Amino acid sequence: MEIKLQPVGGIDSDILNTLKTRLHSIFGCPVRINQPIPIPEEAYIKLRDQYLSDVFLDKLKPLNKKGHKLLGVTEAELFTRGLNFVFGQADQSFGVAVISLHLLRQEYYGLPPDNDLFMERTVKEAVHELGHTFGMGHCTDPSCVMSFSNSLSDTDFKNSLFCRRCQPQLML
């Protein structure tokens, strides 16, 4: 089993390399970085000034090999039907997920940059979405990485690791 990071649009190599290192540490499997693909123009919804995450997942599906996991990473602001925004989304049956870095940055909220906090949020969202690709659902423990994040404060509260109930569910 292998995890591949798929940049969708331009993503800073430091972000990708940090994610690669942290995901390898958490999941214990090889993590590789693919060449970037463009942001799918058809995902852009002008009225919302956001991108439909489902289209990103559709673009990722044919890029993934059976038995592997593929995590798209984008700067585009994502949403899905029924939600104003998503930090990420996954498709368990195809082993693909996507996360957006857009809302994870302090600067988005008019605050000074905090790279350590940004990277911690990025890792949490990546681990969470990858957890879904392994068949894991949301956890009721608010400190578990698999807890649903309805806000950035939810993301900040939880850990980047699986709780003692979720860890055994992780099938590698």
Residue, then its C-alpha position, 0 to 999 in steps of 0.5 A: m500500500e502506498i499514499k500518493l500526494q497529488p498537487v492540484g494546481g500550484i502547491d509549495s514544495d515545502i508543504l508537500n514535503t512536510l505532508k509526505t514526512r508526517l503522513h509516512s510517520i502516521f500511516g507507516c507506508p511509503v508516501r510519494i508526491n506526483q507531478p501537479i495537475p491543473i485545477p479543473e476549470e469546470a469545478y469553478i462555480k462563479l456565483r459562489d467563487q468556490y470550486l465543487s470538490d466532487v469534480f476534483l474527486d472525479k479527476l483524481k479517480p482515474l489517477n489512482k491505482k487499486g490498493h493505493k490511496l491518492l490525496g489531492v492537495t489544492e489551494a482552491e476553496l472547496f464546497t460540496r452540495g449542501l455545505n458552504f465549504v469543506f476542508g476536504q472530501a473523500d471517496q472511499s470506494f476509489g481510495v481518493a480524497v482532496i483537501s483544500l489549504h485555502l481556509l486553513r491559513q491564518e491570513y484568510y481570517g485577517l490574522p498574521p501568518d502562523n506556518d506551524l499552525f497552518m501545517e498542523r491543520t493541513v496534516k489533520e485534514a489530510v489524515h482525516e480524509l485519508g482515514h475515510t479512504f480506509g473506510m473509517g467514519h466520523c468519530t464521536d471523540p472530539s479530540c480524535v482526528m476522525s472527528f468531524s470539523n464543522s469549523l476551524s476551531d474543531t480542527d484546532f481542537k482535535n489531534s492529528l492521530f487516531c483515538r484508541r477506538c479508531q486506530p484498530q480500524l485502520m487497515l494497512 
